Amino acid sequence: MEKTEGKYIKRTQKDYSMSFKLAVVHEYESTRISQRALQSKYGIQGNDTVRRWIEKYSNFDITNKSHKPMEKSKDQELLELRQ
């Protein structure tokens, strides 16, 4: 909370833990419940919040509605080359 002239102003933005974000994304992928329904179910603020989490943390391509392959990390590529 911020203090302004002796009064506290409630912060409107919420901070969500990584585990919570991943749980919401997993529920979206496994149940195909709508983004808006997830937002309502968990009281998530912001109309695009769930969509951004899906874009960032999901293997699911929401534009094509199909799974996209995960890219290999540099460490994975190095391990494969060494074998």
Secondary structure as GFF3:
##gff-version 3
##sequence-region A 1 83
A	DSSP	beta_strand	2	4	.	.	.	ID=ss1
A	DSSP	beta_strand	7	9	.	.	.	ID=ss2
A	DSSP	alpha_helix	18	31	.	.	.	ID=ss3
A	DSSP	alpha_helix	35	42	.	.	.	ID=ss4
A	DSSP	alpha_helix	49	57	.	.	.	ID=ss5
A	DSSP	beta_strand	60	61	.	.	.	ID=ss6
A	DSSP	beta_strand	66	67	.	.	.	ID=ss7
A	DSSP	alpha_helix	74	82	.	.	.	ID=ss8
###
